Amino acid sequence: MRPDKPISKPEFWFYRHYRSVHGVRIAIAFILCFIFVRATHIPEGTWPLITLVVVMGPISTWGNVFPRALQRISGTVAGSISGLIALKLELISMPIMLAWCGIIMVISGYLTLGKHPYMALLIGITLSVVVGAPTGDFTMALWRGGDVILGSLMALLFTAIWAQRAYIHWRIQLSDALAEMAKIYHAGFSPNLVEKPRLNKPLGKLLTSVIKMRALLEPSSKETRIPKSVLEAIQTINRNMVNTIEMQINAWWASRESHLIMLNAPALRRTQQMTENTLRALSVMAIEGETEEVIANSHELNEISGELRRLIAEAGSDGLEETPIYGYVWLTLELAKQLERMTDLMRMALRK
């Protein structure tokens, strides 16, 4: 998929209601799978249905379902082979069969705490399913293993139909976070207010939503081949910008005297306007994939930052190092750097 492809209105609606869509998808997949099992009279027909729900149920995006299904198939094959060996050993000696099952379960438990826990867990689960067949009944054991693989393949098939992409979810949530950041920034520095607005609740809600985005980074990287380090860097800067804006608002309203001085500083007002415009442009960029507007805003913001550096120098010469003005201007420059870095990283991700 093209990382910079604009998100269309139907796609936007689709992902806004992804939970309802996911529920409908599972329901349709279950009904069709049930009809297929009944029509073909597959032995042990409950296992494809169980596997379908287990693979599709907890996660909805292609970047998660595909590796999960592959791990389930790999674990099922290894568990089925181990179970067939156990059934063969049972015909020779029950203690030897139990010793073999014990060894496989030790391996399964050890690997469960490694890089592929789901696959390791499936080895133990499939072994349990297969050895549960009647003694010496290899046909039923094979059918049980094959049914689990069939269920995994059907889960892949239904997930691939108009598949949900973690990368699209991530872009929409990133856009929402940047847009909300712009709203909070506008409210915090509005010249029409005479006292500090209460923004702790929206800031906390925004930070929580930003932290939740981390779950989408790995599947997004798998879907697009964008290096995970790039997405991690965007995540880190996104979180840091929320904290910087919160500290900025506190410094802006720290005292009445400093607030009036900063309120009448043209360079600061222009910086605030450009910062808000850049946040909104980045929000649009995450959806539409266009970078021209945000680049222009970034250049203008850099030019204004030069004026702020001179303001810091003047503040230092006037002995204002300890006042909230110095802290606010420093935080403004820090936010400008974060916005510049965010612009570069988002362009890198969208143009990959």
C-alpha positions in Angstrom: 0.0 0.0 0.0 1.1 3.6 -0.7 2.0 5.3 2.7 1.0 8.7 1.3 -2.3 7.7 -0.3 -5.1 10.1 0.9 -7.7 8.5 3.1 -11.0 8.7 1.2 -14.3 9.6 2.9 -15.7 6.0 2.7 -12.4 4.8 4.3 -12.6 7.5 6.9 -16.1 6.4 7.9 -15.1 2.7 7.7 -12.3 3.2 10.2 -14.3 5.6 12.4 -16.7 2.7 13.0 -14.2 -0.1 12.9 -15.6 -1.8 16.0 -19.0 -2.2 14.4 -17.5 -3.3 11.1 -15.3 -5.8 12.9 -18.3 -7.3 14.6 -20.2 -7.6 11.4 -17.2 -9.1 9.6 -16.8 -11.9 12.3 -20.6 -12.6 12.2 -20.6 -13.0 8.4 -17.4 -15.1 8.5 -18.8 -17.4 11.2 -22.1 -18.0 9.3 -20.3 -18.7 6.0 -17.8 -21.0 7.7 -20.6 -22.9 9.5 -22.5 -23.4 6.2 -19.2 -24.7 4.6 -18.6 -27.1 7.4 -22.1 -28.4 7.4 -22.2 -28.7 3.6 -19.0 -30.6 3.4 -19.6 -32.8 6.5 -16.1 -32.1 7.8 -15.2 -34.3 10.8 -14.6 -32.5 14.0 -16.3 -29.5 12.4 -16.3 -27.3 15.6 -12.5 -26.7 15.4 -12.6 -24.5 12.2 -15.3 -22.3 13.8 -13.3 -22.1 17.1 -10.1 -21.2 15.3 -11.9 -18.6 13.1 -13.2 -16.7 16.2 -9.9 -17.1 18.1 -7.8 -15.7 15.2 -10.1 -12.9 14.1 -11.7 -12.0 17.4 -9.1 -10.1 19.5 -7.6 -8.1 16.7 -9.0 -6.6 13.5 -6.1 -5.2 11.5 -4.3 -7.1 8.7 -0.9 -6.3 10.3 -1.9 -8.3 13.4 -4.1 -11.0 11.9 -1.7 -12.2 9.2 1.3 -13.0 11.6 -1.1 -14.3 14.2 -2.6 -16.7 11.7 0.8 -17.8 10.5 1.9 -18.4 14.0 -1.2 -20.4 14.6 -0.7 -22.5 11.5 3.0 -23.1 12.5 2.1 -24.0 16.0 -0.7 -26.2 14.9 1.6 -28.2 12.5 4.2 -28.7 15.2 1.6 -29.6 17.8 -0.1 -32.0 15.4 3.2 -33.8 14.6 4.0 -34.0 18.3 0.5 -35.3 19.0 0.7 -38.0 16.3 4.0 -39.1 17.7 2.5 -39.3 21.2 -0.4 -41.4 19.9 2.1 -43.8 18.3 4.1 -44.0 21.5 0.9 -44.7 23.5 0.6 -48.0 21.5 4.1 -48.9 22.6 4.2 -47.7 26.2 2.1 -45.2 28.2 5.0 -44.0 30.4 7.1 -43.2 27.3 4.1 -41.4 25.8 3.7 -39.3 29.0 7.4 -38.5 29.0 7.2 -37.3 25.4 4.2 -35.1 26.2 6.0 -33.7 29.2 9.1 -32.8 27.1 6.9 -31.0 24.5 5.0 -29.1 27.1 8.3 -28.0 28.7 9.4 -26.7 25.3 6.1 -25.0 24.7 6.2 -23.3 28.1 9.8 -22.2 27.6 9.1 -20.7 24.2 5.9 -19.0 25.4 8.0 -16.5 27.2 10.1 -15.8 24.0 9.6 -13.9 20.8 6.7 -15.9 19.4 4.5 -16.8 22.4 1.3 -17.4 20.5 3.0 -20.0 18.3 4.5 -21.7 21.3 1.2 -21.7 23.1 -0.5 -23.3 20.1 2.0 -26.2 20.1 0.8 -27.1 23.6 -2.9 -26.5 22.8 -2.8 -28.6 19.6 -0.9 -31.4 21.3 -3.8 -31.5 23.9 -6.4 -31.6 21.1 -4.7 -34.4 19.2 -3.9 -36.7 22.1 -7.5 -36.3 23.2 -8.5 -38.5 20.3 -9.2 -42.2 21.0 -6.2 -44.4 21.4 -4.7 -45.2 18.0 -7.2 -43.1 16.1 -4.8 -41.3 13.8 -7.5 -40.2 11.4 -9.4 -38.1 14.0 -6.1 -36.7 15.1 -5.2 -35.6 11.6 -8.7 -34.1 11.1 -8.4 -32.0 14.2 -5.0 -30.6 13.2 -6.3 -30.0 9.7 -9.4 -28.3 10.9 -7.4 -25.8 12.9 -5.3 -25.0 9.9 -8.5 -24.6 7.8 -10.0 -22.2 10.4 -6.8 -20.1 10.3 -6.9 -19.9 6.5 -10.6 -18.9 6.5 -9.8 -16.2 9.0 -7.1 -14.9 6.7 -9.5 -15.0 3.8 -12.3 -13.0 5.5 -9.8 -10.5 7.0 -8.3 -9.9 3.6 -11.7 -8.7 2.2 -11.6 -5.0 2.6 -8.9 -5.5 5.2 -8.5 -3.0 8.0 -5.0 -1.5 8.1 -3.3 -0.6 11.4 -1.4 2.1 9.4 -4.7 3.8 8.4 -5.9 3.6 12.1 -2.6 5.2 13.1 -2.8 8.0 10.6 -6.4 8.9 11.7 -5.5 8.8 15.4 -2.4 10.9 14.7 -4.5 13.4 12.9 -7.0 13.5 15.7 -4.2 14.0 18.3 -2.7 16.9 16.4 -6.0 18.5 15.8 -6.9 18.2 19.5 -3.5 19.6 20.4 -4.2 22.7 18.2 -7.6 23.2 20.0 -6.0 23.0 23.4 -3.1 25.3 22.3 -5.7 27.9 20.9 -7.7 27.7 24.2 -4.6 28.0 26.4 -3.2 31.2 24.7 -6.4 32.9 23.7 -6.0 36.7 24.1 -9.7 37.0 25.0 -9.3 35.2 28.3 -8.6 37.0 31.6 -7.8 33.9 33.6 -6.1 30.5 33.0 -8.5 28.0 31.4 -9.1 24.6 33.0 -7.4 22.3 30.5 -6.1 19.5 32.8 -8.9 17.1 31.8 -8.5 17.6 27.9 -4.7 17.4 28.3 -5.0 14.2 30.3 -7.4 12.7 27.8 -5.1 13.7 24.9 -2.1 12.1 26.5 -4.0 8.9 27.1 -5.0 8.7 23.5 -1.5 9.4 22.3 -0.1 6.6 24.6 -2.7 4.1 23.2 -1.4 4.7 19.7 1.7 2.8 20.5 -0.2 -0.5 20.0 -0.5 0.4 16.3 3.2 1.0 15.6 4.4 -2.6 15.1 1.5 -3.8 12.8 1.8 -0.5 10.9 5.4 -1.1 10.3 4.7 -4.6 9.1 2.0 -3.4 6.7 4.0 -0.6 5.1 7.7 -1.6 5.7 8.2 1.8 7.3 11.0 1.3 9.8 9.5 1.0 13.3 12.1 3.4 14.6 10.5 6.2 12.5 7.1 5.5 13.9 8.6 5.3 17.4 10.2 8.7 17.0 6.9 10.2 15.8 5.2 8.7 18.9 7.9 10.1 21.2 7.7 13.6 19.8 3.9 13.5 19.8 3.9 12.7 23.5 6.6 15.3 24.2 4.7 18.0 22.4 1.7 17.4 24.7 3.9 17.9 27.8 5.6 21.0 26.3 2.3 22.6 25.5 1.1 22.0 29.1 4.3 23.6 30.5 3.9 26.5 28.1 0.4 27.2 29.2 1.5 27.1 32.9 4.3 29.6 32.1 2.0 31.8 30.1 -0.3 32.2 33.1 2.3 32.1 35.8 1.9 35.7 36.9 -0.2 38.7 35.8 2.8 40.9 35.1 4.6 38.5 32.9 1.3 37.6 31.2 0.6 41.2 30.2 4.2 41.6 28.9 4.0 38.5 26.7 0.5 39.3 25.6 1.8 42.5 24.0 4.8 41.0 22.4 4.2 40.8 18.6 6.8 38.1 18.0 5.2 35.8 20.6 1.7 36.3 19.1 3.0 35.5 15.6 4.7 32.4 16.9 1.5 31.2 18.6 -0.4 31.7 15.4 2.2 29.8 13.3 2.4 27.0 15.9 -1.3 26.5 15.8 -1.4 26.6 12.0 1.5 24.1 11.8 -0.4 21.7 14.2 -3.5 21.9 12.0 -1.4 21.5 8.8 0.2 18.4 10.3 -3.2 17.0 11.2 -4.4 17.5 7.6 -1.2 16.1 6.2 -1.7 12.8 8.2 -5.0 12.3 6.4 -4.3 13.7 2.9 -0.6 12.9 2.6 0.2 16.3 1.1 3.3 18.0 2.5 3.5 21.4 0.8 1.5 23.5 3.3 3.2 22.1 6.3 6.6 22.8 4.8 5.7 26.4 4.2 4.5 26.8 7.8 7.7 25.1 9.0 9.9 27.6 7.2 8.0 30.6 8.5 8.1 29.2 12.0 11.8 28.8 11.8 12.2 32.5 10.8 10.1 33.6 13.8 12.2 31.4 16.1 15.2 33.6 15.2 13.3 36.6 16.6 12.6 34.7 19.8 16.3 33.8 20.3 17.1 37.5 20.2 14.3 38.1 22.7 15.9 35.6 25.0 19.2 37.4 24.7 17.5 40.7 25.5 15.7 39.2 28.5 19.0 37.9 29.7 20.7 41.3 29.5 17.8 42.9 31.4 18.1 40.4 34.2 14.9 38.5 33.4 16.4 35.0 33.5 14.3 33.9 36.4 11.0 35.3 35.2 8.2 33.1 33.5 9.0 35.1 30.3 12.3 33.4 29.8 10.8 29.9 30.5 7.9 30.5 28.2 10.2 31.7 25.3 12.5 28.7 25.8 9.5 26.3 25.7 8.3 28.0 22.6 11.6 27.4 20.9 11.6 23.8 22.1 8.1 23.3 20.7 9.2 24.8 17.4 12.1 22.3 17.2 9.7 19.4 18.0 7.3 20.6 15.2 10.2 20.8 12.8 11.3 17.2 13.7 7.7 16.0 13.5 7.3 17.5 10.0 10.5 15.7 8.8 9.5 12.4 10.3 6.0 12.5 9.0 7.2 13.3 5.5 9.7 10.4 5.8 6.8 8.0 6.8 4.4 9.2 4.2 6.9 9.2 1.4 8.5 5.9 2.3 
